[in-house]
Amino acid sequence: MESTTVCAHLPNLLSSFVDTFVDYTISGIFLPPQATNPLPSPPPLQTLHPPVDRLIAVGDLHGDLQKAQQALRLAGIVDAAGGWCGGAATLVQVGDVLDRGGDEIRILYFLERLKRQAAKSGGKVITMNGNHEILNIDGDFRYVTKSGIDEFKVWADWYNVGNSMKSLCHGLKEPKDIFNGLPTKFSEVRDEYNEGFRARLAALRPEGPISTRFLSRNETVVVVGESVFVHGGLLPDHVLYGLEKINEEVRDWIVGVKERVSSSLVRGRNSVVWLRSFSEDVAGKCDCSTLERVLGAIPGAKRMIMGHTIQESGINGACGNRAIRIDVGMSRGCGDGLPEVLEIVGDSELRVLTSNSLYRKDCISSLEADRKEGLAWLIPQSGPKQVEVKA
């Protein structure tokens, strides 16, 4: 290659090197190259997915990378080094990666690496928006921890180091100031948290570097075969509005193409990320009649799988297993529950993969009286099996 050709490519090579350096410094992760060309902005979204032979679903992670990795090792789709080993399996994470812990950015990088690794093996990783992603994009940090503030401060420091390195190279576009338009001080924030608060706001607001890079690629509603995934729940009006339309409007808001997204979709208590009508811990409180209407309006749908509401008894089902609740509060900042994941084989066989059989046996005994309410799905002789797995 002639020297002039090398020089012509030098700016982009330098930019790529700086990005890799900053990514690794922030997350401790080397991201493998994309399987295809980088996604355009706004990134394309896929709401409807065909059935798969093996589907793994994991609930809210809330800033706890260790528990997240433990849960995925239970399913045998992540190895001891944190790499994808799930072959052609599909993983769905139902949102709420953010808040309550200090590994939020690291989990986003972890899931991004799994997406790229899975794609090379014929597998797929689907990430979703929960109510805590929406809260943070809105600048509502009421559930943020000190470690979460600190993580974003470190991110901003290194991100700006990367921008400074790029600015030294003629031929590269001048990096955008991530703090543009933000005040330097926030009266309601204590001085020692001000820098981290400002960094978090810069990263996660619409068009922010973290929200654009990671959260804009999340789905808000996903259908995989017979299973409908949503963080909170769907009502008939949501289905009538259009599942693809919901995904597109949330994405367009995150990347700054759309100024707002309707509160009835993502902010109110009956929105898709806040609804609890089908996820109350007591099976009898599940609104089964409304659930039937929703599923009946989505071709081929047999069950709705949700996070958002902690299930103290572990992953469970209600309404004849039409409602499956998978948030077990596993994060150390939000319950410190036992890691569990849902496995669906052949689009129909449901199993709970857990790390503690004694705990689960106690729960199964306590639920024996609730067979008629749909909780019997956890009991091996009456439905999907509960399997102890050693991570």
QUIZIKA-V893896 format. One record per residue. RES is the residue in one letter. PHI is phi in whole degrees, -180 to 180 (none if undefined). PSI is psi in radians with two decimals (none if undefined). OMEGA is omega in whole degrees, 0 to 359 (* if undefined). Layout:
res phi psi omega
RES PHI PSI OMEGA
RES PHI PSI OMEGA
This chain:
res phi psi omega
M none 2.28 181
E -67 2.68 183
S -61 -0.61 180
T -65 -0.62 178
T -68 -0.74 178
V -60 -0.80 181
C -63 -0.63 180
A -64 -0.57 181
H -91 -0.14 186
L -58 -0.79 180
P -57 -0.79 180
N -68 -0.64 177
L -64 -0.75 178
L -63 -0.77 180
S -60 -0.76 179
S -65 -0.71 178
F -63 -0.78 180
V -62 -0.77 179
D -60 -0.75 180
T -64 -0.75 179
F -61 -0.82 181
V -66 -0.77 179
D -56 -0.81 182
Y -69 -0.69 180
T -63 -0.67 181
I -74 -0.76 192
S -112 -0.30 187
G 74 0.29 184
I -125 2.31 168
F -91 2.07 179
L -81 2.19 176
P -67 2.76 179
P -59 2.66 177
Q -62 2.49 177
A -66 -0.52 178
T -128 -3.03 177
N -62 2.64 179
P -53 2.52 183
L -67 2.50 176
P -72 2.97 175
S -117 2.21 358
P -73 2.59 183
P -69 2.55 177
P -69 2.56 179
L -120 2.63 178
Q -124 1.93 182
T -82 -0.74 185
L -105 2.21 179
H -124 2.50 179
P -69 2.83 176
P -61 2.65 180
V -128 2.81 181
D -68 -0.64 182
R -140 2.19 182
L -127 2.26 177
I -116 2.32 178
A -124 2.34 179
V -128 2.51 184
G -86 -2.73 186
D -61 2.37 183
L -108 -0.51 172
H 41 1.08 168
G 67 0.39 181
D -120 1.60 183
L -65 -0.68 181
Q -61 -0.82 180
K -67 -0.63 178
A -60 -0.79 180
Q -68 -0.65 177
Q -61 -0.77 181
A -62 -0.74 182
L -76 -0.44 173
R -69 -0.55 175
L -56 -0.66 183
A -84 -0.11 180
G 71 0.43 179
I -109 -0.09 176
V -131 2.34 181
D -88 -3.10 185
A -63 -0.43 179
A -89 0.02 179
G 86 0.23 180
G -97 2.77 180
W -70 2.26 175
C -136 0.40 186
G -91 0.10 179
G 57 -2.22 184
A -91 0.22 180
A -68 2.80 174
T -114 2.32 176
L -112 2.33 173
V -120 2.17 174
Q -110 2.12 195
V -87 0.31 174
G 102 3.13 186
D 62 0.96 167
V -79 -0.57 186
L -84 2.81 175
D 76 2.76 172
R 71 -0.03 180
G -151 3.11 185
G -112 0.19 181
D -113 0.52 188
E -64 -0.88 180
I -66 -0.70 181
R -64 -0.63 177
I -67 -0.68 178
L -60 -0.76 176
Y -66 -0.72 179
F -58 -0.83 180
L -68 -0.63 177
E -64 -0.73 177
R -63 -0.75 178
L -61 -0.67 178
K -58 -0.80 183
R -71 -0.71 180
Q -68 -0.74 181
A -62 -0.71 181
A -60 -0.61 180
K -73 -0.33 181
S -102 0.10 183
G 84 0.14 178
G -98 -3.01 183
K -153 2.46 173
V -121 2.13 180
I -112 2.14 177
T -109 2.63 187
M -131 2.80 174
N -89 2.32 170
G -109 -3.11 181
N -64 -0.49 181
H -76 -0.49 171
E -65 -0.78 180
I -63 -0.77 179
L -55 -0.81 184
N -71 -0.64 176
I -64 -0.59 177
D -75 -0.10 182
G 80 0.33 179
D -97 1.83 187
F -109 0.53 185
R -65 -0.38 182
Y -106 0.22 182
V -79 2.49 177
T -98 2.92 177
K -60 -0.73 180
S -65 -0.55 176
G -68 -0.67 175
I -65 -0.76 181
D -63 -0.69 182
E -62 -0.69 181
F -74 -0.53 175
K -64 -0.79 178
V -62 -0.74 178
W -57 -0.85 183
A -63 -0.69 180
D -60 -0.86 182
W -72 -0.62 178
Y -61 -0.74 179
N -72 -0.55 173
V -61 -0.77 178
G -61 -0.75 179
N -64 -0.67 179
S -65 -0.68 178
M -64 -0.74 180
K -66 -0.60 183
S -67 -0.27 179
L -80 -0.23 184
C -101 2.05 176
H -70 2.34 181
G 112 -0.26 175
L -98 2.52 178
K -64 2.44 180
E -60 2.13 181
P -60 2.53 180
K -78 2.42 176
D -72 1.99 185
I -68 -0.33 181
F -95 0.09 183
N -56 2.22 178
G 87 -0.10 181
L -97 2.49 175
P -67 2.74 178
T -83 -0.38 180
K -133 2.59 177
F -123 2.04 188
S -62 -0.52 184
E -87 0.00 184
V -111 2.34 178
R -62 2.57 187
D -54 -0.71 184
E -70 -0.26 180
Y -106 -0.05 189
N -61 -0.81 182
E -64 -0.75 180
G -67 -0.67 178
F -62 -0.79 181
R -65 -0.69 179
A -65 -0.72 180
R -64 -0.75 179
L -63 -0.75 179
A -63 -0.68 184
A -74 -0.63 193
L -108 -0.17 178
R -66 2.83 175
P -51 2.34 185
E 74 0.05 177
G -68 2.72 183
P -59 -0.72 181
I -77 -0.76 180
S -64 -0.72 180
T -69 -0.78 185
R -71 -0.68 187
F -111 -0.97 189
L -71 -0.50 179
S -67 -0.28 180
R -94 0.01 176
N -79 2.54 169
E -86 2.80 173
T -108 -0.49 173
V -137 2.36 180
V -137 2.45 173
V -120 2.10 176
V -119 1.88 183
G 60 -2.09 182
E -90 -0.01 187
S -109 2.27 175
V -103 2.18 180
F -109 2.34 177
V -158 2.58 185
H -68 -0.89 181
G -100 -1.05 180
G 164 2.89 180
L -116 2.49 173
L -111 2.85 180
P -53 -0.67 180
D -63 -0.58 178
H -66 -0.75 180
V -65 -0.71 179
L -64 -0.65 179
Y -64 -0.64 178
G 117 2.06 182
L -65 -0.74 178
E -63 -0.67 180
K -65 -0.68 177
I -60 -0.85 180
N -60 -0.77 183
E -67 -0.71 182
E -69 -0.67 178
V -66 -0.79 178
R -59 -0.82 183
D -64 -0.57 176
W -68 -0.73 182
I -65 -0.68 182
V -87 -0.04 175
G 90 0.13 177
V -75 -0.58 180
K -116 2.33 186
E -68 -0.71 182
R -141 2.89 171
V -128 2.50 188
S -55 2.33 177
S -64 -0.47 178
S -67 -0.31 178
L -93 -0.66 190
V -132 -0.03 185
R -125 -0.67 182
G -69 2.87 183
R -66 -0.29 176
N -103 0.28 178
S -81 2.95 187
V -67 -0.38 180
V -102 -0.10 181
W -117 -0.30 186
L -59 2.44 177
R -126 0.25 185
S -62 -0.42 183
F -117 0.14 187
S -127 0.19 174
E -58 2.49 186
D -63 -0.41 178
V -94 2.15 187
A -60 -0.62 183
G -64 -0.28 180
K -86 -0.08 181
C -73 2.28 181
D -81 1.42 187
C -67 -0.60 182
S -66 -0.74 177
T -67 -0.68 178
L -59 -0.74 179
E -61 -0.70 179
R -64 -0.72 180
V -65 -0.90 182
L -63 -0.61 179
G -66 -0.38 181
A -90 -0.11 179
I -111 1.93 185
P -53 2.20 175
G 81 -0.06 184
A -75 2.32 179
K -119 -0.28 183
R -155 2.66 173
M -114 2.27 183
I -115 2.17 190
M -132 2.72 170
G -109 -2.37 168
H 78 -0.81 184
T -112 2.07 184
I -65 2.29 177
Q -103 1.80 185
E -66 -0.38 179
S -90 0.07 182
G 93 3.14 179
I -55 2.32 183
N -152 3.02 180
G -129 2.76 177
A -142 2.99 179
C 55 0.86 180
G 62 0.63 180
N 67 0.33 175
R -81 -0.40 174
A -114 2.09 179
I -117 2.17 186
R -112 2.08 191
I -119 0.10 176
D -83 1.91 181
V -104 0.20 178
G 60 0.80 187
M -76 -0.39 181
S -62 2.46 177
R -64 -0.35 178
G -91 0.03 186
C -152 1.05 176
G 111 -0.56 181
D 53 0.77 181
G -78 2.98 178
L -72 2.39 177
P -61 2.32 175
E -146 2.61 174
V -137 2.75 175
L -99 2.33 176
E -116 2.30 175
I -121 2.09 182
V -108 2.26 178
G 62 0.44 176
D 70 0.10 185
S -142 -0.57 182
E -88 2.05 182
L -104 2.34 176
R -137 2.59 173
V -101 2.14 176
L -99 2.09 187
T -130 2.85 182
S -102 -0.03 185
N -145 1.73 184
S -71 -0.57 180
L -63 -0.77 178
Y -61 -0.78 183
R -68 -0.63 179
K -63 -0.69 176
D -61 -0.75 180
C -66 -0.72 180
I -63 -0.71 179
S -63 -0.71 182
S -71 -0.36 181
L -96 -0.03 183
E -56 -0.64 183
A -75 -0.16 185
D -103 0.38 183
R -54 -0.75 186
K -70 -0.36 181
E -89 0.04 175
G 100 -0.09 181
L -79 -0.13 183
A -67 -0.15 181
W -62 -0.33 179
L -81 -0.25 184
I -89 2.11 190
P -51 -0.74 185
Q -73 -0.15 184
S -118 0.12 181
G 169 -2.54 182
P -57 2.53 184
K -88 2.57 170
Q -97 2.22 187
V -123 2.22 175
E -82 2.30 180
V -127 2.40 177
K -96 2.06 179
A -84 none *
